[in-house]
Amino acid sequence: MIDDDHDILEVVRLVLTRKGIDVTVSSSPENVKDLIRTEHPDLLLMDISMGCHDGRSICKGLKDSAEYASLPVILFSANKVDPDSVNMACADGFLQKPFDINSLFNIIHAHLPA
């Protein structure tokens, strides 16, 4: 999970960990490829608005790369987001903040590899 809000990272990490999901968190979107190479995640949950970084652009870069194209990416945001911008980023899913825990689990489980 990548978000520049440390409180959100900690709350979501705690909730997902209690449900048996291993979670790695980062507040540094600029090193996302290094994080993926190191951690080998099954899914990436990423905020759209992270200071000067846009999660949609990062997602698009990952999806355009043969190395990372198959990694499911779920974007989320507290801001109003044009659904077309999420589609153009090739994101696998989107959650509007604040999101409830059931919605988070449902979208994660829907996109985890079988």
GROMACS elastic network, one bead per residue, 0.5 to 0.9 nm:
[ bonds ]
;  ai    aj funct       b0    kb
    1     9     6  0.71845   500
    1    12     6  0.86712   500
    1    13     6  0.81436   500
    1    23     6  0.71172   500
    1    24     6  0.61844   500
    1    26     6  0.62982   500
    1    27     6  0.84583   500
    1    43     6  0.85521   500
    1    44     6  0.58148   500
    1    46     6  0.56093   500
    1    47     6  0.83124   500
    2     5     6  0.88843   500
    2     9     6  0.74561   500
    2    24     6  0.86272   500
    2    25     6  0.58587   500
    2    27     6  0.55710   500
    2    28     6  0.70085   500
    2    29     6  0.64283   500
    2    32     6  0.81252   500
    2    44     6  0.77435   500
    2    45     6  0.64085   500
    2    47     6  0.63574   500
    2    50     6  0.89540   500
    2    55     6  0.89505   500
    3     6     6  0.71896   500
    3     8     6  0.74404   500
    3     9     6  0.63879   500
    3    25     6  0.79287   500
    3    26     6  0.66243   500
    3    27     6  0.50986   500
    3    28     6  0.75561   500
    3    29     6  0.75491   500
    3    45     6  0.85789   500
    3    46     6  0.60674   500
    3    47     6  0.51881   500
    3    48     6  0.82447   500
    3    49     6  0.82140   500
    3    50     6  0.65256   500
    4     8     6  0.84888   500
    4     9     6  0.80383   500
    4    26     6  0.78100   500
    4    28     6  0.69507   500
    4    29     6  0.80123   500
    4    47     6  0.78385   500
    4    49     6  0.82486   500
    4    50     6  0.54222   500
    4    51     6  0.74743   500
    5     8     6  0.55178   500
    5     9     6  0.63908   500
    5    10     6  0.88529   500
    5    27     6  0.70757   500
    5    50     6  0.82010   500
    6     9     6  0.50086   500
    6    10     6  0.61773   500
    6    11     6  0.86743   500
    6    26     6  0.86185   500
    6    27     6  0.69622   500
    7    10     6  0.51856   500
    7    11     6  0.61716   500
    7    12     6  0.85784   500
    8    11     6  0.51815   500
    8    12     6  0.59926   500
    8    13     6  0.82213   500
    9    12     6  0.54718   500
    9    13     6  0.59024   500
    9    14     6  0.84859   500
    9    25     6  0.63549   500
    9    26     6  0.77198   500
    9    27     6  0.79802   500
   10    13     6  0.50671   500
   10    14     6  0.60178   500
   10    15     6  0.85941   500
   10    25     6  0.80845   500
   11    14     6  0.51626   500
   11    15     6  0.61885   500
   11    16     6  0.86036   500
   12    15     6  0.51126   500
   12    16     6  0.59917   500
   12    17     6  0.82895   500
   12    23     6  0.88538   500
   12   101     6  0.88092   500
   13    16     6  0.53256   500
   13    17     6  0.58777   500
   13    18     6  0.85031   500
   13    21     6  0.87302   500
   13    22     6  0.83503   500
   13    23     6  0.58967   500
   13    24     6  0.75991   500
   13    25     6  0.72378   500
   14    17     6  0.51759   500
   14    18     6  0.61805   500
   14    19     6  0.87816   500
   14    23     6  0.86453   500
   15    18     6  0.52833   500
   15    19     6  0.65906   500
   15    21     6  0.88643   500
   15   101     6  0.80001   500
   16    19     6  0.50752   500
   16    20     6  0.65531   500
   16    21     6  0.53013   500
   16    22     6  0.73457   500
   16    23     6  0.70871   500
   16   101     6  0.89156   500
   16   105     6  0.80743   500
   17    20     6  0.50662   500
   17    22     6  0.57903   500
   17    23     6  0.65493   500
   18    21     6  0.73032   500
   19    22     6  0.89521   500
   19   105     6  0.89761   500
   23    41     6  0.86553   500
   24    35     6  0.89693   500
   24    39     6  0.76924   500
   24    41     6  0.83788   500
   26    29     6  0.73692   500
   26    32     6  0.84914   500
   26    35     6  0.83050   500
   27    50     6  0.85695   500
   28    31     6  0.61106   500
   28    32     6  0.73140   500
   28    50     6  0.88227   500
   29    32     6  0.53421   500
   29    33     6  0.89228   500
   29    46     6  0.87222   500
   29    50     6  0.76692   500
   29    53     6  0.70513   500
   29    54     6  0.88303   500
   29    55     6  0.79929   500
   29    58     6  0.79830   500
   30    33     6  0.81879   500
   30    53     6  0.78540   500
   30    58     6  0.86822   500
   31    34     6  0.53721   500
   31    35     6  0.62915   500
   31    36     6  0.87888   500
   32    35     6  0.50139   500
   32    36     6  0.61670   500
   32    37     6  0.86327   500
   32    58     6  0.82202   500
   33    36     6  0.50466   500
   33    37     6  0.61300   500
   33    38     6  0.85614   500
   33    62     6  0.81196   500
   33    68     6  0.85540   500
   34    37     6  0.50858   500
   34    38     6  0.61164   500
   34    39     6  0.84869   500
   35    38     6  0.51566   500
   35    39     6  0.58550   500
   35    40     6  0.78929   500
   35    41     6  0.87657   500
   36    39     6  0.52833   500
   36    40     6  0.52188   500
   36    41     6  0.62622   500
   36    44     6  0.86526   500
   36    68     6  0.85919   500
   37    40     6  0.57200   500
   37    41     6  0.85693   500
   38    41     6  0.87512   500
   40    43     6  0.88796   500
   41    44     6  0.68266   500
   41    71     6  0.79654   500
   42    71     6  0.67153   500
   42    72     6  0.72635   500
   42   111     6  0.88411   500
   42   112     6  0.62871   500
   42   113     6  0.69129   500
   43    71     6  0.59693   500
   43    73     6  0.60087   500
   43    74     6  0.76772   500
   43   108     6  0.76728   500
   43   111     6  0.74132   500
   43   112     6  0.64189   500
   43   113     6  0.84919   500
   44    71     6  0.72142   500
   44    72     6  0.62177   500
   44    74     6  0.61620   500
   44    75     6  0.82957   500
   45    72     6  0.85447   500
   45    73     6  0.59429   500
   45    75     6  0.59353   500
   45    76     6  0.75473   500
   45   108     6  0.84741   500
   46    55     6  0.63989   500
   46    56     6  0.89821   500
   46    59     6  0.85455   500
   46    73     6  0.72771   500
   46    74     6  0.62543   500
   46    76     6  0.62435   500
   46    77     6  0.86763   500
   47    50     6  0.66659   500
   47    54     6  0.80496   500
   47    55     6  0.58070   500
   47    56     6  0.86451   500
   47    74     6  0.85511   500
   47    75     6  0.56048   500
   47    77     6  0.56566   500
   47    78     6  0.86813   500
   48    53     6  0.78460   500
   48    54     6  0.52255   500
   48    56     6  0.59610   500
   48    57     6  0.86683   500
   48    58     6  0.89238   500
   48    75     6  0.62198   500
   48    76     6  0.59995   500
   48    77     6  0.55576   500
   48    78     6  0.86940   500
   48    79     6  0.87053   500
   48    81     6  0.89698   500
   49    52     6  0.77928   500
   49    53     6  0.65689   500
   49    54     6  0.53830   500
   49    55     6  0.64035   500
   49    56     6  0.87543   500
   49    76     6  0.86946   500
   49    77     6  0.67221   500
   49    78     6  0.83633   500
   49    79     6  0.80468   500
   50    53     6  0.50427   500
   50    54     6  0.61584   500
   50    55     6  0.72393   500
   51    54     6  0.77542   500
   53    56     6  0.88627   500
   53    57     6  0.79367   500
   53    58     6  0.79236   500
   54    57     6  0.54828   500
   54    58     6  0.65516   500
   54    59     6  0.87195   500
   55    59     6  0.59093   500
   55    60     6  0.84666   500
   55    75     6  0.70777   500
   55    76     6  0.86871   500
   55    89     6  0.86682   500
   56    59     6  0.50069   500
   56    60     6  0.60840   500
   56    61     6  0.85702   500
   56    75     6  0.75682   500
   56    85     6  0.73965   500
   56    86     6  0.65206   500
   56    88     6  0.81791   500
   56    89     6  0.51320   500
   56    90     6  0.82672   500
   56    91     6  0.76335   500
   57    60     6  0.50707   500
   57    61     6  0.61672   500
   57    62     6  0.86469   500
   57    89     6  0.65088   500
   58    61     6  0.51224   500
   58    62     6  0.63051   500
   58    63     6  0.86913   500
   58    89     6  0.82385   500
   59    62     6  0.51140   500
   59    63     6  0.61277   500
   59    64     6  0.85450   500
   59    73     6  0.68608   500
   59    74     6  0.88871   500
   59    75     6  0.82965   500
   59    89     6  0.58606   500
   59    90     6  0.69974   500
   59    91     6  0.64614   500
   60    63     6  0.50505   500
   60    64     6  0.59927   500
   60    65     6  0.86084   500
   60    88     6  0.76048   500
   60    90     6  0.59860   500
   60    91     6  0.75647   500
   61    64     6  0.51890   500
   61    65     6  0.64108   500
   61    68     6  0.88059   500
   61    69     6  0.88449   500
   61    89     6  0.82665   500
   62    65     6  0.52564   500
   62    66     6  0.81664   500
   62    67     6  0.79183   500
   62    68     6  0.52909   500
   62    69     6  0.58965   500
   62    70     6  0.89249   500
   62    71     6  0.81544   500
   62    73     6  0.89450   500
   63    66     6  0.74301   500
   63    67     6  0.86013   500
   63    68     6  0.60798   500
   63    70     6  0.72728   500
   63    71     6  0.78155   500
   63    72     6  0.89811   500
   63    73     6  0.87570   500
   63    89     6  0.79050   500
   63    90     6  0.65361   500
   63    91     6  0.80757   500
   64    67     6  0.87740   500
   64    68     6  0.78050   500
   64    69     6  0.61890   500
   64    90     6  0.87842   500
   65    68     6  0.54954   500
   65    69     6  0.55773   500
   66    69     6  0.53514   500
   66    70     6  0.79642   500
   67    70     6  0.78280   500
   67    71     6  0.88422   500
   68    71     6  0.55344   500
   68    72     6  0.89172   500
   69    72     6  0.80083   500
   72    91     6  0.74470   500
   72    92     6  0.57802   500
   72    93     6  0.83100   500
   72   111     6  0.63098   500
   72   112     6  0.74016   500
   72   113     6  0.86691   500
   73    90     6  0.83951   500
   73    91     6  0.53997   500
   73    92     6  0.53507   500
   73    93     6  0.67968   500
   73    94     6  0.87366   500
   73   111     6  0.84781   500
   74    91     6  0.60312   500
   74    92     6  0.56262   500
   74    94     6  0.54654   500
   74    95     6  0.74715   500
   74   107     6  0.79573   500
   74   108     6  0.78975   500
   74   111     6  0.85449   500
   75    86     6  0.77317   500
   75    91     6  0.66677   500
   75    92     6  0.79812   500
   75    93     6  0.62488   500
   75    95     6  0.63943   500
   75    96     6  0.86740   500
   76    79     6  0.89267   500
   76    93     6  0.84431   500
   76    94     6  0.53979   500
   76    96     6  0.55780   500
   76    97     6  0.65589   500
   76    99     6  0.89133   500
   77    80     6  0.74639   500
   77    81     6  0.73857   500
   77    94     6  0.81978   500
   77    95     6  0.68376   500
   77    96     6  0.53839   500
   77    97     6  0.54145   500
   77    98     6  0.82241   500
   78    81     6  0.85471   500
   78    95     6  0.89491   500
   78    96     6  0.60302   500
   78    98     6  0.65587   500
   79    96     6  0.78066   500
   79    97     6  0.77348   500
   80    96     6  0.80198   500
   81    84     6  0.85198   500
   81    85     6  0.73608   500
   81    86     6  0.77753   500
   81    96     6  0.83881   500
   82    85     6  0.54295   500
   82    86     6  0.69800   500
   83    86     6  0.51857   500
   83    87     6  0.63491   500
   83    88     6  0.86780   500
   83    94     6  0.85405   500
   84    88     6  0.60068   500
   84    89     6  0.85232   500
   85    88     6  0.50195   500
   85    89     6  0.62180   500
   85    90     6  0.87790   500
   86    89     6  0.51212   500
   86    90     6  0.65937   500
   86    91     6  0.58929   500
   86    92     6  0.86468   500
   86    93     6  0.80005   500
   86    94     6  0.73049   500
   87    90     6  0.50623   500
   87    91     6  0.60843   500
   87    92     6  0.81877   500
   87    93     6  0.86646   500
   88    91     6  0.77350   500
   90    93     6  0.87821   500
   91    94     6  0.73346   500
   92   111     6  0.75152   500
   93   107     6  0.71542   500
   93   108     6  0.89724   500
   93   111     6  0.83032   500
   94   107     6  0.83160   500
   95    98     6  0.83117   500
   95    99     6  0.66042   500
   95   103     6  0.78800   500
   95   104     6  0.75244   500
   95   107     6  0.82818   500
   96    99     6  0.59353   500
   97   100     6  0.84549   500
   99   102     6  0.83891   500
   99   103     6  0.65826   500
   99   104     6  0.68550   500
  100   103     6  0.54770   500
  100   104     6  0.64692   500
  100   105     6  0.89104   500
  101   104     6  0.50263   500
  101   105     6  0.62004   500
  101   106     6  0.85307   500
  102   105     6  0.51195   500
  102   106     6  0.59796   500
  102   107     6  0.85939   500
  103   106     6  0.50743   500
  103   107     6  0.61707   500
  103   108     6  0.85006   500
  104   107     6  0.54647   500
  104   108     6  0.61613   500
  104   109     6  0.85977   500
  105   108     6  0.51376   500
  105   109     6  0.59786   500
  105   110     6  0.83809   500
  106   109     6  0.52917   500
  106   110     6  0.60024   500
  106   111     6  0.87282   500
  107   110     6  0.50569   500
  107   111     6  0.63928   500
  107   112     6  0.87209   500
  108   111     6  0.54227   500
  108   112     6  0.61309   500
  109   112     6  0.52324   500
  109   113     6  0.84210   500
  110   113     6  0.84469   500
  111   114     6  0.86681   500
